[in-house]
């Protein structure tokens, strides 16, 4: 087994621990739930931008969704599994 060093980017401000025992409190598992909302917000913003900037349309902006998915995946990959519950 080869395990590289795991970088642990610390987000500013730590959210309070979840009282429920159902969800794993580790950063990696919590960051997984970030993907859905992040994509929804991004798609919403991408539809909104052409309303204000008329030379841009969704056809120009959709790759941003891929960037956001990649960024969330990267964050998830580097997130700490401290306190992980299997
Ligand atoms: Zn976990």
PDB file of the backbone (N, CA, C, O) and the ligand in Angstrom, with CONECT records:
HET     ZN  A 101       1
ATOM      1  N   UNK A   1       0.851  -1.205   0.000  1.00  0.00           N
ATOM      2  CA  UNK A   1       0.000   0.000   0.000  1.00  0.00           C
ATOM      3  C   UNK A   1       0.881   1.248   0.000  1.00  0.00           C
ATOM      4  O   UNK A   1       1.806   1.372   0.803  1.00  0.00           O
ATOM      5  N   UNK A   2       0.590   2.134  -0.879  1.00  0.00           N
ATOM      6  CA  UNK A   2       1.355   3.384  -0.918  1.00  0.00           C
ATOM      7  C   UNK A   2       0.423   4.553  -0.647  1.00  0.00           C
ATOM      8  O   UNK A   2      -0.567   4.771  -1.346  1.00  0.00           O
ATOM      9  N   UNK A   3       0.768   5.273   0.363  1.00  0.00           N
ATOM     10  CA  UNK A   3      -0.051   6.446   0.690  1.00  0.00           C
ATOM     11  C   UNK A   3       0.822   7.684   0.706  1.00  0.00           C
ATOM     12  O   UNK A   3       1.760   7.803   1.493  1.00  0.00           O
ATOM     13  N   UNK A   4       0.484   8.605  -0.190  1.00  0.00           N
ATOM     14  CA  UNK A   4       1.235   9.849  -0.241  1.00  0.00           C
ATOM     15  C   UNK A   4       0.832  10.743   0.910  1.00  0.00           C
ATOM     16  O   UNK A   4      -0.099  10.442   1.657  1.00  0.00           O
ATOM     17  N   UNK A   5       1.544  11.844   1.044  1.00  0.00           N
ATOM     18  CA  UNK A   5       1.152  12.798   2.092  1.00  0.00           C
ATOM     19  C   UNK A   5      -0.201  13.401   1.750  1.00  0.00           C
ATOM     20  O   UNK A   5      -0.440  13.801   0.611  1.00  0.00           O
ATOM     21  N   UNK A   6      -1.075  13.464   2.730  1.00  0.00           N
ATOM     22  CA  UNK A   6      -2.409  14.010   2.484  1.00  0.00           C
ATOM     23  C   UNK A   6      -2.460  15.461   2.928  1.00  0.00           C
ATOM     24  O   UNK A   6      -2.414  15.769   4.119  1.00  0.00           O
ATOM     25  N   UNK A   7      -2.557  16.363   1.925  1.00  0.00           N
ATOM     26  CA  UNK A   7      -2.679  17.782   2.288  1.00  0.00           C
ATOM     27  C   UNK A   7      -4.048  18.044   2.894  1.00  0.00           C
ATOM     28  O   UNK A   7      -5.058  17.508   2.439  1.00  0.00           O
ATOM     29  N   UNK A   8      -4.063  18.857   3.906  1.00  0.00           N
ATOM     30  CA  UNK A   8      -5.337  19.167   4.553  1.00  0.00           C
ATOM     31  C   UNK A   8      -5.589  20.668   4.530  1.00  0.00           C
ATOM     32  O   UNK A   8      -5.222  21.391   5.456  1.00  0.00           O
ATOM     33  N   UNK A   9      -6.237  21.131   3.427  1.00  0.00           N
ATOM     34  CA  UNK A   9      -6.569  22.555   3.370  1.00  0.00           C
ATOM     35  C   UNK A   9      -7.635  22.887   4.407  1.00  0.00           C
ATOM     36  O   UNK A   9      -8.703  22.277   4.431  1.00  0.00           O
ATOM     37  N   UNK A  10      -7.340  23.838   5.241  1.00  0.00           N
ATOM     38  CA  UNK A  10      -8.301  24.210   6.280  1.00  0.00           C
ATOM     39  C   UNK A  10      -9.170  25.369   5.810  1.00  0.00           C
ATOM     40  O   UNK A  10      -8.673  26.475   5.598  1.00  0.00           O
ATOM     41  N   UNK A  11     -10.460  25.118   5.649  1.00  0.00           N
ATOM     42  CA  UNK A  11     -11.344  26.228   5.282  1.00  0.00           C
ATOM     43  C   UNK A  11     -11.474  27.208   6.440  1.00  0.00           C
ATOM     44  O   UNK A  11     -11.424  26.822   7.607  1.00  0.00           O
ATOM     45  N   UNK A  12     -11.640  28.463   6.104  1.00  0.00           N
ATOM     46  CA  UNK A  12     -11.748  29.469   7.156  1.00  0.00           C
ATOM     47  C   UNK A  12     -13.079  29.307   7.880  1.00  0.00           C
ATOM     48  O   UNK A  12     -14.142  29.293   7.259  1.00  0.00           O
ATOM     49  N   UNK A  13     -13.005  29.188   9.181  1.00  0.00           N
ATOM     50  CA  UNK A  13     -14.226  29.037   9.973  1.00  0.00           C
ATOM     51  C   UNK A  13     -14.670  27.592   9.943  1.00  0.00           C
ATOM     52  O   UNK A  13     -14.970  27.066   8.871  1.00  0.00           O
ATOM     53  N   UNK A  14     -14.720  26.933  11.091  1.00  0.00           N
ATOM     54  CA  UNK A  14     -15.152  25.542  11.128  1.00  0.00           C
ATOM     55  C   UNK A  14     -16.622  25.480  11.506  1.00  0.00           C
ATOM     56  O   UNK A  14     -17.036  26.052  12.514  1.00  0.00           O
ATOM     57  N   UNK A  15     -17.423  24.771  10.680  1.00  0.00           N
ATOM     58  CA  UNK A  15     -18.845  24.640  10.994  1.00  0.00           C
ATOM     59  C   UNK A  15     -19.041  23.787  12.237  1.00  0.00           C
ATOM     60  O   UNK A  15     -18.203  22.935  12.533  1.00  0.00           O
ATOM     61  N   UNK A  16     -20.127  23.997  12.971  1.00  0.00           N
ATOM     62  CA  UNK A  16     -20.375  23.217  14.194  1.00  0.00           C
ATOM     63  C   UNK A  16     -20.591  21.751  13.854  1.00  0.00           C
ATOM     64  O   UNK A  16     -21.130  21.443  12.791  1.00  0.00           O
ATOM     65  N   UNK A  17     -20.181  20.833  14.736  1.00  0.00           N
ATOM     66  CA  UNK A  17     -20.340  19.405  14.462  1.00  0.00           C
ATOM     67  C   UNK A  17     -21.801  18.995  14.376  1.00  0.00           C
ATOM     68  O   UNK A  17     -22.652  19.517  15.097  1.00  0.00           O
ATOM     69  N   UNK A  18     -22.082  18.043  13.477  1.00  0.00           N
ATOM     70  CA  UNK A  18     -23.455  17.567  13.307  1.00  0.00           C
ATOM     71  C   UNK A  18     -23.854  16.742  14.527  1.00  0.00           C
ATOM     72  O   UNK A  18     -23.124  15.829  14.913  1.00  0.00           O
ATOM     73  N   UNK A  19     -24.989  17.043  15.137  1.00  0.00           N
ATOM     74  CA  UNK A  19     -25.428  16.278  16.302  1.00  0.00           C
ATOM     75  C   UNK A  19     -25.905  14.878  15.929  1.00  0.00           C
ATOM     76  O   UNK A  19     -25.837  13.955  16.741  1.00  0.00           O
ATOM     77  N   UNK A  20     -26.393  14.724  14.683  1.00  0.00           N
ATOM     78  CA  UNK A  20     -26.918  13.435  14.252  1.00  0.00           C
ATOM     79  C   UNK A  20     -25.798  12.421  14.069  1.00  0.00           C
ATOM     80  O   UNK A  20     -24.722  12.766  13.582  1.00  0.00           O
ATOM     81  N   UNK A  21     -26.043  11.172  14.457  1.00  0.00           N
ATOM     82  CA  UNK A  21     -25.025  10.148  14.313  1.00  0.00           C
ATOM     83  C   UNK A  21     -25.072   9.486  12.952  1.00  0.00           C
ATOM     84  O   UNK A  21     -24.247   8.621  12.659  1.00  0.00           O
ATOM     85  N   UNK A  22     -26.026   9.879  12.108  1.00  0.00           N
ATOM     86  CA  UNK A  22     -26.207   9.216  10.821  1.00  0.00           C
ATOM     87  C   UNK A  22     -25.124   9.624   9.818  1.00  0.00           C
ATOM     88  O   UNK A  22     -24.662   8.810   9.019  1.00  0.00           O
ATOM     89  N   UNK A  23     -24.728  10.901   9.876  1.00  0.00           N
ATOM     90  CA  UNK A  23     -23.785  11.397   8.888  1.00  0.00           C
ATOM     91  C   UNK A  23     -22.371  11.403   9.454  1.00  0.00           C
ATOM     92  O   UNK A  23     -22.149  11.710  10.625  1.00  0.00           O
ATOM     93  N   UNK A  24     -21.434  11.059   8.600  1.00  0.00           N
ATOM     94  CA  UNK A  24     -20.026  11.101   8.993  1.00  0.00           C
ATOM     95  C   UNK A  24     -19.598  12.559   9.098  1.00  0.00           C
ATOM     96  O   UNK A  24     -19.856  13.344   8.185  1.00  0.00           O
ATOM     97  N   UNK A  25     -18.944  12.934  10.206  1.00  0.00           N
ATOM     98  CA  UNK A  25     -18.591  14.339  10.409  1.00  0.00           C
ATOM     99  C   UNK A  25     -17.295  14.762   9.742  1.00  0.00           C
ATOM    100  O   UNK A  25     -16.927  15.933   9.823  1.00  0.00           O
ATOM    101  N   UNK A  26     -16.582  13.840   9.079  1.00  0.00           N
ATOM    102  CA  UNK A  26     -15.287  14.227   8.526  1.00  0.00           C
ATOM    103  C   UNK A  26     -15.462  15.163   7.327  1.00  0.00           C
ATOM    104  O   UNK A  26     -16.498  15.160   6.662  1.00  0.00           O
ATOM    105  N   UNK A  27     -14.420  15.965   7.071  1.00  0.00           N
ATOM    106  CA  UNK A  27     -14.506  16.996   6.043  1.00  0.00           C
ATOM    107  C   UNK A  27     -14.763  16.396   4.669  1.00  0.00           C
ATOM    108  O   UNK A  27     -15.513  16.961   3.874  1.00  0.00           O
ATOM    109  N   UNK A  28     -14.148  15.260   4.388  1.00  0.00           N
ATOM    110  CA  UNK A  28     -14.295  14.665   3.058  1.00  0.00           C
ATOM    111  C   UNK A  28     -15.740  14.248   2.790  1.00  0.00           C
ATOM    112  O   UNK A  28     -16.285  14.530   1.723  1.00  0.00           O
ATOM    113  N   UNK A  29     -16.362  13.568   3.771  1.00  0.00           N
ATOM    114  CA  UNK A  29     -17.736  13.116   3.562  1.00  0.00           C
ATOM    115  C   UNK A  29     -18.691  14.299   3.467  1.00  0.00           C
ATOM    116  O   UNK A  29     -19.648  14.277   2.692  1.00  0.00           O
ATOM    117  N   UNK A  30     -18.421  15.336   4.267  1.00  0.00           N
ATOM    118  CA  UNK A  30     -19.303  16.507   4.220  1.00  0.00           C
ATOM    119  C   UNK A  30     -19.137  17.244   2.897  1.00  0.00           C
ATOM    120  O   UNK A  30     -20.101  17.782   2.352  1.00  0.00           O
ATOM    121  N   UNK A  31     -17.898  17.267   2.379  1.00  0.00           N
ATOM    122  CA  UNK A  31     -17.664  17.986   1.133  1.00  0.00           C
ATOM    123  C   UNK A  31     -18.335  17.288  -0.044  1.00  0.00           C
ATOM    124  O   UNK A  31     -18.569  17.909  -1.081  1.00  0.00           O
ATOM    125  N   UNK A  32     -18.645  16.006   0.106  1.00  0.00           N
ATOM    126  CA  UNK A  32     -19.346  15.275  -0.943  1.00  0.00           C
ATOM    127  C   UNK A  32     -20.742  15.864  -1.169  1.00  0.00           C
ATOM    128  O   UNK A  32     -21.232  15.920  -2.297  1.00  0.00           O
ATOM    129  N   UNK A  33     -21.363  16.294  -0.086  1.00  0.00           N
ATOM    130  CA  UNK A  33     -22.693  16.886  -0.184  1.00  0.00           C
ATOM    131  C   UNK A  33     -22.668  18.275  -0.790  1.00  0.00           C
ATOM    132  O   UNK A  33     -23.711  18.890  -1.014  1.00  0.00           O
ATOM    133  N   UNK A  34     -21.452  18.766  -1.055  1.00  0.00           N
ATOM    134  CA  UNK A  34     -21.277  20.111  -1.608  1.00  0.00           C
ATOM    135  C   UNK A  34     -21.528  20.126  -3.112  1.00  0.00           C
ATOM    136  O   UNK A  34     -21.901  21.151  -3.682  1.00  0.00           O
ATOM    137  N   UNK A  35     -21.319  18.977  -3.742  1.00  0.00           N
ATOM    138  CA  UNK A  35     -21.373  18.892  -5.193  1.00  0.00           C
ATOM    139  C   UNK A  35     -22.730  19.331  -5.755  1.00  0.00           C
ATOM    140  O   UNK A  35     -22.789  20.170  -6.653  1.00  0.00           O
ATOM    141  N   UNK A  36     -23.812  18.768  -5.228  1.00  0.00           N
ATOM    142  CA  UNK A  36     -25.152  19.099  -5.743  1.00  0.00           C
ATOM    143  C   UNK A  36     -25.440  20.589  -5.695  1.00  0.00           C
ATOM    144  O   UNK A  36     -25.703  21.205  -6.728  1.00  0.00           O
ATOM    145  N   UNK A  37     -25.391  21.180  -4.490  1.00  0.00           N
ATOM    146  CA  UNK A  37     -25.657  22.616  -4.382  1.00  0.00           C
ATOM    147  C   UNK A  37     -24.702  23.457  -5.224  1.00  0.00           C
ATOM    148  O   UNK A  37     -25.115  24.457  -5.812  1.00  0.00           O
ATOM    149  N   UNK A  38     -23.430  23.062  -5.287  1.00  0.00           N
ATOM    150  CA  UNK A  38     -22.446  23.843  -6.055  1.00  0.00           C
ATOM    151  C   UNK A  38     -22.830  23.868  -7.530  1.00  0.00           C
ATOM    152  O   UNK A  38     -22.740  24.914  -8.172  1.00  0.00           O
ATOM    153  N   UNK A  39     -23.261  22.721  -8.080  1.00  0.00           N
ATOM    154  CA  UNK A  39     -23.653  22.648  -9.490  1.00  0.00           C
ATOM    155  C   UNK A  39     -24.933  23.466  -9.719  1.00  0.00           C
ATOM    156  O   UNK A  39     -25.040  24.207 -10.696  1.00  0.00           O
ATOM    157  N   UNK A  40     -25.896  23.319  -8.806  1.00  0.00           N
ATOM    158  CA  UNK A  40     -27.158  24.067  -8.950  1.00  0.00           C
ATOM    159  C   UNK A  40     -26.903  25.564  -8.961  1.00  0.00           C
ATOM    160  O   UNK A  40     -27.442  26.286  -9.799  1.00  0.00           O
ATOM    161  N   UNK A  41     -26.072  26.034  -8.019  1.00  0.00           N
ATOM    162  CA  UNK A  41     -25.776  27.464  -7.944  1.00  0.00           C
ATOM    163  C   UNK A  41     -25.056  27.914  -9.212  1.00  0.00           C
ATOM    164  O   UNK A  41     -25.363  28.967  -9.772  1.00  0.00           O
ATOM    165  N   UNK A  42     -24.098  27.106  -9.657  1.00  0.00           N
ATOM    166  CA  UNK A  42     -23.332  27.459 -10.860  1.00  0.00           C
ATOM    167  C   UNK A  42     -24.239  27.562 -12.075  1.00  0.00           C
ATOM    168  O   UNK A  42     -24.167  28.536 -12.824  1.00  0.00           O
ATOM    169  N   UNK A  43     -25.097  26.560 -12.276  1.00  0.00           N
ATOM    170  CA  UNK A  43     -26.005  26.568 -13.428  1.00  0.00           C
ATOM    171  C   UNK A  43     -26.928  27.779 -13.351  1.00  0.00           C
ATOM    172  O   UNK A  43     -27.192  28.434 -14.359  1.00  0.00           O
ATOM    173  N   UNK A  44     -27.414  28.069 -12.150  1.00  0.00           N
ATOM    174  CA  UNK A  44     -28.268  29.243 -11.975  1.00  0.00           C
ATOM    175  C   UNK A  44     -27.559  30.526 -12.349  1.00  0.00           C
ATOM    176  O   UNK A  44     -28.115  31.373 -13.048  1.00  0.00           O
ATOM    177  N   UNK A  45     -26.330  30.667 -11.883  1.00  0.00           N
ATOM    178  CA  UNK A  45     -25.545  31.870 -12.185  1.00  0.00           C
ATOM    179  C   UNK A  45     -25.258  31.953 -13.686  1.00  0.00           C
ATOM    180  O   UNK A  45     -25.297  33.033 -14.275  1.00  0.00           O
ATOM    181  N   UNK A  46     -24.969  30.797 -14.297  1.00  0.00           N
ATOM    182  CA  UNK A  46     -24.649  30.784 -15.734  1.00  0.00           C
ATOM    183  C   UNK A  46     -25.858  31.189 -16.577  1.00  0.00           C
ATOM    184  O   UNK A  46     -25.697  31.790 -17.638  1.00  0.00           O
ATOM    185  N   UNK A  47     -27.061  30.865 -16.114  1.00  0.00           N
ATOM    186  CA  UNK A  47     -28.257  31.292 -16.829  1.00  0.00           C
ATOM    187  C   UNK A  47     -28.543  32.768 -16.578  1.00  0.00           C
ATOM    188  O   UNK A  47     -29.164  33.448 -17.395  1.00  0.00           O
ATOM    189  N   UNK A  48     -28.073  33.243 -15.426  1.00  0.00           N
ATOM    190  CA  UNK A  48     -28.339  34.635 -15.049  1.00  0.00           C
ATOM    191  C   UNK A  48     -27.402  35.613 -15.768  1.00  0.00           C
ATOM    192  O   UNK A  48     -27.812  36.710 -16.145  1.00  0.00           O
ATOM    193  N   UNK A  49     -26.163  35.211 -15.950  1.00  0.00           N
ATOM    194  CA  UNK A  49     -25.156  36.114 -16.527  1.00  0.00           C
ATOM    195  C   UNK A  49     -25.579  36.691 -17.888  1.00  0.00           C
ATOM    196  O   UNK A  49     -25.428  37.894 -18.102  1.00  0.00           O
ATOM    197  N   UNK A  50     -26.108  35.864 -18.823  1.00  0.00           N
ATOM    198  CA  UNK A  50     -26.495  36.425 -20.126  1.00  0.00           C
ATOM    199  C   UNK A  50     -27.591  37.487 -20.042  1.00  0.00           C
ATOM    200  O   UNK A  50     -27.757  38.274 -20.973  1.00  0.00           O
ATOM    201  N   UNK A  51     -28.343  37.518 -18.936  1.00  0.00           N
ATOM    202  CA  UNK A  51     -29.364  38.548 -18.762  1.00  0.00           C
ATOM    203  C   UNK A  51     -28.728  39.927 -18.615  1.00  0.00           C
ATOM    204  O   UNK A  51     -29.327  40.944 -18.961  1.00  0.00           O
ATOM    205  N   UNK A  52     -27.497  39.939 -18.093  1.00  0.00           N
ATOM    206  CA  UNK A  52     -26.820  41.214 -17.831  1.00  0.00           C
ATOM    207  C   UNK A  52     -25.721  41.494 -18.851  1.00  0.00           C
ATOM    208  O   UNK A  52     -25.495  42.641 -19.237  1.00  0.00           O
ATOM    209  N   UNK A  53     -25.042  40.432 -19.282  1.00  0.00           N
ATOM    210  CA  UNK A  53     -23.974  40.583 -20.276  1.00  0.00           C
ATOM    211  C   UNK A  53     -24.458  39.927 -21.559  1.00  0.00           C
ATOM    212  O   UNK A  53     -24.379  38.707 -21.706  1.00  0.00           O
ATOM    213  N   UNK A  54     -24.962  40.742 -22.496  1.00  0.00           N
ATOM    214  CA  UNK A  54     -25.669  40.176 -23.636  1.00  0.00           C
ATOM    215  C   UNK A  54     -24.753  39.513 -24.652  1.00  0.00           C
ATOM    216  O   UNK A  54     -25.217  38.724 -25.474  1.00  0.00           O
ATOM    217  N   UNK A  55     -23.450  39.823 -24.609  1.00  0.00           N
ATOM    218  CA  UNK A  55     -22.574  39.166 -25.575  1.00  0.00           C
ATOM    219  C   UNK A  55     -22.169  37.772 -25.111  1.00  0.00           C
ATOM    220  O   UNK A  55     -21.511  37.030 -25.841  1.00  0.00           O
ATOM    221  N   UNK A  56     -22.573  37.421 -23.883  1.00  0.00           N
ATOM    222  CA  UNK A  56     -22.318  36.063 -23.396  1.00  0.00           C
ATOM    223  C   UNK A  56     -23.628  35.289 -23.399  1.00  0.00           C
ATOM    224  O   UNK A  56     -24.682  35.840 -23.079  1.00  0.00           O
ATOM    225  N   UNK A  57     -23.563  34.007 -23.762  1.00  0.00           N
ATOM    226  CA  UNK A  57     -24.735  33.157 -23.547  1.00  0.00           C
ATOM    227  C   UNK A  57     -24.297  31.830 -22.929  1.00  0.00           C
ATOM    228  O   UNK A  57     -23.108  31.569 -22.746  1.00  0.00           O
ATOM    229  N   UNK A  58     -25.287  31.007 -22.617  1.00  0.00           N
ATOM    230  CA  UNK A  58     -24.987  29.767 -21.902  1.00  0.00           C
ATOM    231  C   UNK A  58     -23.995  28.895 -22.674  1.00  0.00           C
ATOM    232  O   UNK A  58     -23.197  28.171 -22.078  1.00  0.00           O
ATOM    233  N   UNK A  59     -24.053  28.974 -24.006  1.00  0.00           N
ATOM    234  CA  UNK A  59     -23.127  28.210 -24.846  1.00  0.00           C
ATOM    235  C   UNK A  59     -21.678  28.569 -24.592  1.00  0.00           C
ATOM    236  O   UNK A  59     -20.788  27.734 -24.758  1.00  0.00           O
ATOM    237  N   UNK A  60     -21.434  29.823 -24.186  1.00  0.00           N
ATOM    238  CA  UNK A  60     -20.061  30.242 -23.900  1.00  0.00           C
ATOM    239  C   UNK A  60     -19.654  29.878 -22.472  1.00  0.00           C
ATOM    240  O   UNK A  60     -18.471  29.725 -22.167  1.00  0.00           O
ATOM    241  N   UNK A  61     -20.647  29.744 -21.617  1.00  0.00           N
ATOM    242  CA  UNK A  61     -20.352  29.658 -20.186  1.00  0.00           C
ATOM    243  C   UNK A  61     -20.393  28.248 -19.603  1.00  0.00           C
ATOM    244  O   UNK A  61     -19.882  28.016 -18.508  1.00  0.00           O
ATOM    245  N   UNK A  62     -21.002  27.300 -20.330  1.00  0.00           N
ATOM    246  CA  UNK A  62     -21.194  25.971 -19.737  1.00  0.00           C
ATOM    247  C   UNK A  62     -19.916  25.301 -19.239  1.00  0.00           C
ATOM    248  O   UNK A  62     -19.988  24.548 -18.269  1.00  0.00           O
ATOM    249  N   UNK A  63     -18.725  25.537 -19.860  1.00  0.00           N
ATOM    250  CA  UNK A  63     -17.522  24.853 -19.317  1.00  0.00           C
ATOM    251  C   UNK A  63     -17.232  25.198 -17.858  1.00  0.00           C
ATOM    252  O   UNK A  63     -16.512  24.470 -17.175  1.00  0.00           O
ATOM    253  N   UNK A  64     -17.791  26.304 -17.388  1.00  0.00           N
ATOM    254  CA  UNK A  64     -17.611  26.677 -15.984  1.00  0.00           C
ATOM    255  C   UNK A  64     -18.135  25.569 -15.072  1.00  0.00           C
ATOM    256  O   UNK A  64     -17.600  25.345 -13.986  1.00  0.00           O
ATOM    257  N   UNK A  65     -19.196  24.870 -15.525  1.00  0.00           N
ATOM    258  CA  UNK A  65     -19.747  23.764 -14.733  1.00  0.00           C
ATOM    259  C   UNK A  65     -18.674  22.689 -14.529  1.00  0.00           C
ATOM    260  O   UNK A  65     -18.512  22.152 -13.433  1.00  0.00           O
ATOM    261  N   UNK A  66     -17.945  22.388 -15.611  1.00  0.00           N
ATOM    262  CA  UNK A  66     -16.872  21.383 -15.507  1.00  0.00           C
ATOM    263  C   UNK A  66     -15.802  21.843 -14.531  1.00  0.00           C
ATOM    264  O   UNK A  66     -15.283  21.051 -13.744  1.00  0.00           O
ATOM    265  N   UNK A  67     -15.477  23.130 -14.587  1.00  0.00           N
ATOM    266  CA  UNK A  67     -14.453  23.680 -13.689  1.00  0.00           C
ATOM    267  C   UNK A  67     -14.914  23.552 -12.237  1.00  0.00           C
ATOM    268  O   UNK A  67     -14.137  23.176 -11.360  1.00  0.00           O
ATOM    269  N   UNK A  68     -16.192  23.872 -11.994  1.00  0.00           N
ATOM    270  CA  UNK A  68     -16.723  23.789 -10.624  1.00  0.00           C
ATOM    271  C   UNK A  68     -16.718  22.340 -10.139  1.00  0.00           C
ATOM    272  O   UNK A  68     -16.345  22.069  -8.998  1.00  0.00           O
ATOM    273  N   UNK A  69     -17.135  21.399 -11.011  1.00  0.00           N
ATOM    274  CA  UNK A  69     -17.125  19.983 -10.626  1.00  0.00           C
ATOM    275  C   UNK A  69     -15.697  19.548 -10.293  1.00  0.00           C
ATOM    276  O   UNK A  69     -15.460  18.866  -9.296  1.00  0.00           O
ATOM    277  N   UNK A  70     -14.750  19.953 -11.145  1.00  0.00           N
ATOM    278  CA  UNK A  70     -13.346  19.620 -10.897  1.00  0.00           C
ATOM    279  C   UNK A  70     -12.841  20.217  -9.606  1.00  0.00           C
ATOM    280  O   UNK A  70     -12.117  19.564  -8.855  1.00  0.00           O
ATOM    281  N   UNK A  71     -13.220  21.462  -9.339  1.00  0.00           N
ATOM    282  CA  UNK A  71     -12.760  22.140  -8.126  1.00  0.00           C
ATOM    283  C   UNK A  71     -13.315  21.455  -6.873  1.00  0.00           C
ATOM    284  O   UNK A  71     -12.601  21.270  -5.888  1.00  0.00           O
ATOM    285  N   UNK A  72     -14.604  21.080  -6.924  1.00  0.00           N
ATOM    286  CA  UNK A  72     -15.198  20.402  -5.765  1.00  0.00           C
ATOM    287  C   UNK A  72     -14.533  19.044  -5.560  1.00  0.00           C
ATOM    288  O   UNK A  72     -14.253  18.649  -4.428  1.00  0.00           O
ATOM    289  N   UNK A  73     -14.277  18.320  -6.675  1.00  0.00           N
ATOM    290  CA  UNK A  73     -13.604  17.013  -6.594  1.00  0.00           C
ATOM    291  C   UNK A  73     -12.210  17.157  -5.987  1.00  0.00           C
ATOM    292  O   UNK A  73     -11.790  16.349  -5.159  1.00  0.00           O
ATOM    293  N   UNK A  74     -11.498  18.214  -6.419  1.00  0.00           N
ATOM    294  CA  UNK A  74     -10.158  18.471  -5.897  1.00  0.00           C
ATOM    295  C   UNK A  74     -10.210  18.724  -4.400  1.00  0.00           C
ATOM    296  O   UNK A  74      -9.407  18.191  -3.635  1.00  0.00           O
ATOM    297  N   UNK A  75     -11.171  19.548  -3.997  1.00  0.00           N
ATOM    298  CA  UNK A  75     -11.332  19.864  -2.582  1.00  0.00           C
ATOM    299  C   UNK A  75     -11.635  18.596  -1.799  1.00  0.00           C
ATOM    300  O   UNK A  75     -11.081  18.359  -0.726  1.00  0.00           O
ATOM    301  N   UNK A  76     -12.543  17.773  -2.371  1.00  0.00           N
ATOM    302  CA  UNK A  76     -12.947  16.529  -1.736  1.00  0.00           C
ATOM    303  C   UNK A  76     -11.736  15.607  -1.562  1.00  0.00           C
ATOM    304  O   UNK A  76     -11.569  14.970  -0.522  1.00  0.00           O
ATOM    305  N   UNK A  77     -10.900  15.547  -2.598  1.00  0.00           N
ATOM    306  CA  UNK A  77      -9.741  14.669  -2.603  1.00  0.00           C
ATOM    307  C   UNK A  77      -8.738  15.087  -1.520  1.00  0.00           C
ATOM    308  O   UNK A  77      -8.125  14.248  -0.860  1.00  0.00           O
ATOM    309  N   UNK A  78      -8.593  16.403  -1.360  1.00  0.00           N
ATOM    310  CA  UNK A  78      -7.615  16.888  -0.402  1.00  0.00           C
ATOM    311  C   UNK A  78      -8.175  17.052   0.997  1.00  0.00           C
ATOM    312  O   UNK A  78      -7.437  17.353   1.936  1.00  0.00           O
ATOM    313  N   UNK A  79      -9.504  16.852   1.143  1.00  0.00           N
ATOM    314  CA  UNK A  79     -10.128  17.076   2.436  1.00  0.00           C
ATOM    315  C   UNK A  79      -9.727  16.032   3.453  1.00  0.00           C
ATOM    316  O   UNK A  79      -9.503  14.870   3.115  1.00  0.00           O
ATOM    317  N   UNK A  80      -9.641  16.448   4.681  1.00  0.00           N
ATOM    318  CA  UNK A  80      -9.234  15.559   5.769  1.00  0.00           C
ATOM    319  C   UNK A  80     -10.304  14.493   6.057  1.00  0.00           C
ATOM    320  O   UNK A  80     -11.504  14.765   6.011  1.00  0.00           O
ATOM    321  N   UNK A  81      -9.833  13.269   6.355  1.00  0.00           N
ATOM    322  CA  UNK A  81     -10.777  12.209   6.739  1.00  0.00           C
ATOM    323  C   UNK A  81     -10.750  12.004   8.257  1.00  0.00           C
ATOM    324  O   UNK A  81     -11.207  10.981   8.767  1.00  0.00           O
ATOM    325  N   UNK A  82     -10.205  12.998   8.965  1.00  0.00           N
ATOM    326  CA  UNK A  82     -10.118  12.893  10.416  1.00  0.00           C
ATOM    327  C   UNK A  82     -11.526  12.772  11.007  1.00  0.00           C
ATOM    328  O   UNK A  82     -12.411  13.573  10.703  1.00  0.00           O
ATOM    329  N   UNK A  83     -11.711  11.781  11.836  1.00  0.00           N
ATOM    330  CA  UNK A  83     -13.016  11.569  12.449  1.00  0.00           C
ATOM    331  C   UNK A  83     -13.966  10.798  11.538  1.00  0.00           C
ATOM    332  O   UNK A  83     -15.172  10.754  11.784  1.00  0.00           O
ATOM    333  N   UNK A  84     -13.406  10.179  10.461  1.00  0.00           N
ATOM    334  CA  UNK A  84     -14.250   9.455   9.505  1.00  0.00           C
ATOM    335  C   UNK A  84     -14.888   8.235  10.143  1.00  0.00           C
ATOM    336  O   UNK A  84     -14.244   7.471  10.862  1.00  0.00           O
ATOM    337  N   UNK A  85     -16.178   8.075   9.858  1.00  0.00           N
ATOM    338  CA  UNK A  85     -16.900   6.905  10.359  1.00  0.00           C
ATOM    339  C   UNK A  85     -17.324   6.055   9.164  1.00  0.00           C
ATOM    340  O   UNK A  85     -18.019   6.541   8.271  1.00  0.00           O
ATOM    341  N   UNK A  86     -16.922   4.827   9.145  1.00  0.00           N
ATOM    342  CA  UNK A  86     -17.246   3.964   8.017  1.00  0.00           C
ATOM    343  C   UNK A  86     -18.644   3.464   8.147  1.00  0.00           C
ATOM    344  O   UNK A  86     -19.114   2.715   7.291  1.00  0.00           O
TER     345      UNK A  86
HETATM  346 ZN    ZN A 101     -16.123  10.422   6.548  1.00  0.00          ZN
END
